[in-house]
């Protein structure tokens, strides 16, 4: 039997055991109580309260506008629906870069006000002081390397990262630095599969891939992409498991027809 089926509550220690025993880690984003409860009941290992809420929940073009207060609201909603999964919350742009004291204050607020289990930060060497300070306070930290959406204006594009040797070397180094600083896992986003394999094998901590191939220790997708709620975003790495947009549209149109034809509510649907 797999570890994740035996365990009542997934912890950072569980993920470490899963890596050492070769069991892959499943991770999805969620932003509200209802979906979190459904995903948790389905057996997901990790729920990420992503700053992608800025895009999929609020309609912003990038992840930059979302605030710490908004992340706390989403994370609090998610945690109330979860009894088993590990819940990780993104520290949003501007509340940890360049100031490790502010990073710790932000992380403490998330942990105290939401009841979540860990935080996630984007970047490597540049944010190392923040990672060390948060870990020293007893808060688990997940890293995030490769394509880091909070740095989109620096990159200027959402294309694959670390194709060039210099950037690949920096990523290798950053992954090791994050591990040494006490991070319990690292997301690898949109990097060549071979590099992700090499990094995953070089680390003791688990890696979670998104657009980084099959050799990572786990995988994460944004729920709106995976469930086909968002129909505009179709990168190569995405496998769409449902077309909810189509199904919801059909259901709503059916409801509209029933209301307008006076078919709903019928005699059995009234008091």
Residue pairs with C-beta under 8 A, 6 or more apart in sequence:
2 23
3 14
3 17
3 18
3 21
3 23
4 10
4 14
4 18
4 23
4 26
4 43
4 45
5 43
7 14
7 84
8 84
9 83
9 84
10 45
10 46
10 84
10 85
10 86
11 86
11 117
12 86
12 117
12 118
12 140
12 184
12 185
14 45
14 86
15 25
15 45
15 46
15 86
15 184
15 185
15 206
15 218
16 184
16 204
16 205
16 206
18 24
18 25
18 45
18 206
18 217
18 218
19 25
19 205
19 206
19 217
24 217
24 218
24 219
25 45
25 46
25 206
25 208
25 217
25 218
25 219
26 43
26 44
26 45
26 46
26 218
26 219
27 44
27 45
27 46
27 47
27 48
27 208
27 218
27 219
27 220
28 39
28 44
28 46
28 47
28 48
28 220
28 221
28 222
28 223
28 226
29 47
29 48
29 49
29 50
29 52
29 220
29 221
29 222
29 223
29 224
30 36
30 39
30 47
30 48
30 49
30 78
30 81
30 223
31 49
31 50
31 53
31 56
31 57
31 74
31 77
31 78
31 223
32 74
32 77
32 78
32 81
33 77
33 78
33 80
33 81
34 81
35 81
35 223
36 47
36 77
36 78
36 79
36 80
36 81
36 82
36 87
37 81
37 82
38 81
39 47
39 85
39 223
40 47
40 81
40 82
40 83
40 84
40 85
43 84
44 85
45 85
45 86
45 218
46 85
46 86
46 87
46 88
46 208
46 218
46 220
47 78
47 82
47 85
47 86
47 87
47 88
48 88
48 89
48 90
48 120
48 220
49 71
49 74
49 75
49 78
49 87
49 88
49 89
49 90
49 116
50 63
50 90
50 222
51 63
51 66
51 71
51 90
51 92
51 93
51 149
51 150
52 63
52 90
52 149
52 222
53 66
53 70
53 71
53 74
54 60
54 62
54 63
54 64
54 65
54 66
54 92
55 61
55 62
55 63
56 222
56 223
56 224
56 229
56 230
57 74
58 65
58 66
58 70
60 66
62 149
62 152
62 153
63 90
63 92
63 93
63 149
63 150
63 152
64 93
64 94
64 150
64 152
64 153
66 92
66 93
67 92
68 91
68 92
68 95
68 106
68 109
68 110
70 92
71 89
71 90
71 91
71 92
71 110
72 109
72 110
72 113
72 114
75 87
75 89
75 110
75 114
75 116
76 113
76 114
76 115
78 87
78 116
79 87
79 114
79 115
79 116
86 117
86 118
87 116
87 117
87 118
88 116
88 117
88 118
88 119
88 120
88 142
89 110
89 114
89 116
89 118
89 119
89 120
90 119
90 120
91 103
91 106
91 107
91 110
91 119
91 120
91 121
92 150
93 150
95 102
95 103
95 106
96 102
96 103
96 106
96 107
96 121
96 127
96 130
97 103
97 123
97 126
97 127
97 130
99 130
100 129
100 130
100 132
100 133
101 133
103 121
103 127
103 130
103 133
103 134
104 130
104 133
104 134
104 137
107 119
107 134
107 137
107 139
107 141
108 137
108 139
110 116
110 119
111 119
111 139
117 140
118 139
118 140
118 141
118 142
118 184
119 134
119 139
119 140
119 141
119 142
120 141
120 142
120 143
120 144
120 187
121 127
121 130
121 131
121 134
121 141
121 142
121 143
121 144
122 144
122 145
122 148
122 149
122 150
122 151
123 143
123 144
123 145
123 148
123 151
123 174
124 143
124 145
124 170
124 171
124 173
124 174
124 175
124 177
124 178
125 170
125 173
125 174
125 177
128 177
128 178
128 181
131 141
131 143
131 178
131 181
131 182
131 183
132 181
132 182
134 141
135 141
135 181
135 182
135 183
136 182
140 184
141 181
141 182
141 183
141 184
142 183
142 184
142 185
142 186
142 187
142 208
143 174
143 175
143 178
143 183
143 185
143 186
143 187
144 186
144 187
144 189
145 171
145 174
145 175
145 178
145 186
145 187
145 188
145 189
145 191
146 161
146 162
146 171
146 187
146 188
146 189
146 190
146 191
146 212
147 155
147 158
147 160
147 161
147 189
147 190
147 191
147 211
148 189
149 158
149 189
152 158
155 161
158 190
159 190
160 190
160 191
160 192
160 211
161 167
161 171
161 189
161 190
161 191
162 168
162 170
162 171
162 191
162 192
162 195
163 192
168 191
168 192
168 195
171 191
171 195
171 199
172 195
172 198
172 199
172 202
175 186
175 188
175 199
175 202
175 203
175 207
176 202
176 203
178 186
178 205
179 186
179 203
179 204
179 205
183 205
184 205
185 205
185 206
185 207
185 208
185 217
186 203
186 205
186 206
186 207
186 208
187 207
187 208
187 209
187 210
187 220
188 196
188 199
188 200
188 207
188 208
188 209
188 210
188 212
188 216
189 209
189 210
189 211
189 212
190 210
190 211
190 212
190 237
191 211
191 212
192 212
192 213
193 212
193 213
193 214
193 215
194 213
195 212
196 207
196 209
196 212
196 213
196 215
196 216
197 213
197 215
199 207
200 206
200 207
200 215
200 216
200 217
201 215
206 217
206 218
207 216
207 217
207 218
208 216
208 217
208 218
208 219
208 220
209 215
209 216
209 218
209 219
209 220
210 219
210 220
210 221
210 237
211 235
211 236
211 237
212 237
221 238
221 239
222 230
223 229
224 230
225 233
225 238
225 240
226 238
226 239
226 240
226 241
226 242
227 240
227 241
227 242
227 244
228 240
228 241
228 242
228 243
228 244
228 245
228 246
229 244
229 245
229 248
230 245
231 243
231 245
234 240
255 264
257 263
258 264
